[in-house]
Amino acid sequence: MTTRSQGAEARHLLQVYGQLPIETTFAEGVYLHAGARRIIDFYGGHAVAALGYAHPDLLATLQAQAKTMYFQSNAVALEVRAKAGDALAGIAPEGLGRVFFVNSGAEANENALRVACRATGRSRVLALEHGFHGRTAAAAAVTWGAAKSWYGFPRTPFDVDFIPRDDPARAAEMINGEVAAVIIELVQGLAGAYDLDPAFVQAVTEACRRTGALLIVDEVQSGVGRTGAPFAANLYNLKPDMLTTAKALGGGFPCSALLMTESLAGTLKSGDLGTTFGGGPMACALVSTVIEVIRRDRLMDNVRALSDEIRKHAITGPVQSIQGKGFLLGLRCRRPAKDIQAALLDRDILVGTSADPHVVRLLPPLTLEKQHVAKLVSALCDIGQ
Ligand SMILES: Cc1ncc(COP(=O)(O)O)c(C=O)c1O
């Protein structure tokens, strides 16, 4: 089915996206409104809508900041930018006290990889099989499967190898003195919310420490409360050298951040990194508000409680097992995820699919309520095996 807006987009926009058959007119709370339908959004716009839609605190921040100062570049220091840096460093894993604001997940990863190559003077980067890190040259170079399908550039900016997932022996072998960095998602989002085995993560960490390779944790999808902790790194007790985050960070306003240790920050001087829009006042005001609302409304407690509820009750109908952490969950199904997605959408529930054809992905707003989980569970029951 082609919706009215799909037809309108097709007039001039590149047709590079598979799109859902819904005509959304407005969104509020955890609901997408499509004509007379109210669809519960368990997908959150690719994990972006951490506070749902039209959240009063976000709307108030947007309006107040737009009136005060709509934009200013990094050529001028701003109180609002300093506060966002303080807020983010305040929830960051220990040791990651330095922040560089950019605009997208890929851009944050691009900068992390640049810093790693520069700081170590090495030119090999390792990533994990099934990982996703974005579409720009360096981020895509470390994305599993990109080279074979959509990478497009004639070569990668550095040598790349992929470590088999959850294979600690191979990790220990592959991470050596030639490796500038290892980049990993602790909960692999696009792969279907696959949470890595802690023993594997420990082996990667130890090999990095032994060889001087830097550890970059990509929390573009898992960060800012989604796993029920500020970052998945907290759940794994991990102290990476760099961490990237985006998506939920601005609650829907485009922004991302690269966090790093004091010692890595010390390798950089004026002019080494840069961006026009990154760290803009609108994004920064929203970063502070998102972090404050998550704390004030105890949304990470909500995530943990409702994640347990989903794990307890959603293994029903087509669902065989559940993987992931917090509100980054993968429901492994007996039938293709595409079919389950369509069947749930018929019942006014939007879920995501993933690169794993049998895994449905849940990335709901952190403001989700128990009644919404109950609706998901009864829709899954209704679909049957
Ligand atoms: C783990 C991870 N890293 C990086 C990215 C790229 O982020 P962006 O699309 O904002 O460039 C994504 C996007 O889905 C992601 O899930």
The ligand as a Gaussian input file, in Angstrom:
#p B3LYP/6-31G(d) Opt

LIG

0 1
 C       24.695000       1.767000      16.989000
 C       24.559000       2.842000      15.946000
 N       25.640000       3.557000      15.605000
 C       25.574000       4.541000      14.686000
 C       24.386000       4.842000      14.044000
 C       24.338000       5.929000      13.030000
 O       23.647000       7.035000      13.547000
 P       23.105000       8.167000      12.582000
 O       22.044000       7.556000      11.730000
 O       22.575000       9.217000      13.519000
 O       24.258000       8.652000      11.796000
 C       23.232000       4.106000      14.363000
 C       21.968000       4.380000      13.667000
 O       21.050000       3.599000      13.653000
 C       23.316000       3.073000      15.339000
 O       22.255000       2.345000      15.682000

